[in-house]
Structures are given as C-alpha cells and as structure tokens.
Amino acid sequence: MKVERVAILGGGNGGITAAADLSSKGFEVNLFQSHKFCRNLDVIKEKGEILLQTLECESTEKVHLVTDDIKEAILGAQIIMLAIPGMAVEYFAEILAPVVREDQIIYINSAAAMGCIRFVNKAKEMGIEKKFKICESNSLTYGTRAFAEEARVELSLRVKKLFLGSYPASDIDEIMESLSQLYDCFVPAKNIWHVNLENGNPEVHPGPALLNAGRIDYSNGEFWLYKEGITEHTINVLQAVEKERIALGRALGFEVEGARESRINRGYLEEDKNKTLQELFNTSEVFGQIKGPTSVTNRYITEDISTGLVLWSNLGKILKVPTPNIDAIIVLGGTLLQTDFYKIGLTVEKLGIKGVHDKQGLIDAV
C-alpha cells in the first residue's frame, strides 16, 4: 500500500512534531484534537503551517487540515497515527473504532502500554468486531518539544531504532511495509509483549523520581530528572529494575535491550565507553532538554507504575520471575500518593487474557 495521507490524532508534543516532520517528507497531513482541547491548535489552524526547527536547519511545513471532526480527520488516510499518552487509548478507541476502515492502519506512537489490545478490547465492549490493522512502537519516534501557541516545534532527535509490534503478531510484515514509508527506524518485534518490555520508561522514571520526591515537591517545578535526579546512587535502582525486565523477556523467549544499549540505539545517549550510564544520562543533549517531572503526580510516576510496573510484576508472577525491586517501587509509589496501584494498574487479566498460567499461554494470546 502506498502511503500518501496520514491522519495524526493528538495535539501534544508528538502529534504536532509528527505533523511537521511528515509534511516535510512529502505526506499530506491531517491533525486531529478532541473538541475539548482543539482550541490549543488554533494558531496552527489559522496559519496552516508549523515552523520545524531541528539542530541543522528550520523550515515551514504545511498542515493540510486541523480539525476536531474524527471522520473528516481520517478521510482518505492510509495510516492513522495516535500520538497520545497511554492513559488516553480507551478514549480514542471510543471515537475512532466506529469510523475507521479495516484497510486503514492504526499506529499507536507513544511509550508502549499494551495499547493495541486495549484498543481492540474497548471496541469489542462497544460491540464493534472489526479486524483492525493495529500496531504500536515501544517509544515515541521523536525527542522533541512543541509549542502549539507559536505553531513551532524544536525537534532534537528523530529516533534511530524502535521496535514495532502488531496485534495479532501475524500482521507485522504487512504493517511494516507501510509504516516504513514514514520512518526508517523500525525493526519488527516478536510480539506485543516484546514491544512492551522494550519500553524503558517504567524502568527509568518511577524509581529515580520517587527517590527525588522531596526535591520535586520543594522545587515547585524546577526539577530535571535526567540531569540531577539520576545520580551515582539512584542509578542502582534503575539498573535493578533493568535486570528484572531483562529476566522477564528471557522467560518469554526473547532478549530485550539494556538501558544503555537501547538509548544509544535510539540516539538519546552517545556511545562513549568511558562514561558510566549515569554520566551518559546526565550529559545527554536530548534528555538534558527535558524538564520534570514537575510534580509527584506526574505520569513519570503514576502512569509508568500503573500501566508499566504493575503489568511487569504481574508477568513475573505468571512466569515465576522474581521482581522485588519493581514491587518495592509500586508499594512505595502507592504509599507516597495514597493510591493502590496494584488495584488500579494494568494486569494480564485486565487485558482480557484470562486463565493463562505460563509462557505459551501469554504468547498464544497475542
């Protein structure tokens, strides 16, 4: 399938950046935001363009359409990209599932949170039994900041390597052929479990952020996790979670990349064998521009525990893989925020995968 038009759903950093970047590559782009937030895109709608600033140059890129009408947004699009936070998957499923065609590819471009299965499950709850062509990557395709009120994007990184998985896994070759027209960074994942375990956010964000909770509270928003929160001691917690994540992957039959390897491969960290992982994070040109978390209720803690670490803990119980450090962060985060993350968090059963007790059952489900 030749890709000519892309509908981008979501008007945050990822969505606005994708609109500008894909327009610069020659694709016709429609940008959608829900009616509740569409006014945030008023300047882009009025100008009909976005200023795209990269480390090398800047250019002005046309946006074909800015709308809060979902049918209008996806009309004629070969690919529908959801550049959204993980917690928004069900909402976008509600508005998209009834109108999307089965030949349109849905690509969830964000930090992996089992979005494919959650999207399909929501559609089924609504009585929609379409055969969706749906996929997700383990992380966003950009390191970026977008300024909607200025119709401007500061793009610091086009990610160099991402894992792409489809649901079901058997659709991956067809979807890769189409998505590779947009991005050259994709490698096919074994399945959606593989994609999920290659999402490094639950490994990097909650532990170090919790250990800096006092600093975050005191700073009133002036906190930089990667530059100041990852220290010679907090890195130990990150690496303990890394070992447990790698063990989960091996129990499912595949190798996942370590924290250092994955971020070098994506382009976030430089390849310098003389620097420790802590030093690489502290000096990263890309991560160094990312401020926050500015609050302990930020998604770095709430979302990465509830849709990340809770699921990894649950997988550990099924696969008989101990996850003591993951569990400690879940418990500490719950105490800090007075929230029962085990109760509200994502589990295998909540994904609709019931009665599964081993590796093969998990693999067969996706």
Buried (B, 14 or more C-beta within 10 A) or exposed (E): BEBEBBBBBBBBBBBBBBBBBBBBEEBBBBBBBBEEEBEBBEBBBEBEBBBBBBEEEEEBBBBBBBBBEBEEBBBEBBBBBBBBBBEBBBEBBBBBBBEBEEEBBBBBBBBBBBBBBBBBBBBBEEEBEBEBBBBBBBBBBBBBBBBBEEBBBBBBBBBEBBBBBBBBBEBBEBBBEBBEBBBEBBEBBBBBBBBBBBBBBBBBBBBBBBBBBEBBEEBEEEBBBBBEBBBEEBBBBBBBBBEBBBBBBEBBBBEBBBBBEBBBBBBBBEEEEEBEBBBBBBBBEBBBBBBBBBBBEBBBBBBBBBBBBBBBBBBBBBBEBEBEBBBBBBEBBBEBBEBEBBEBBBBBEBBEBEEBEEBEBBBEBB
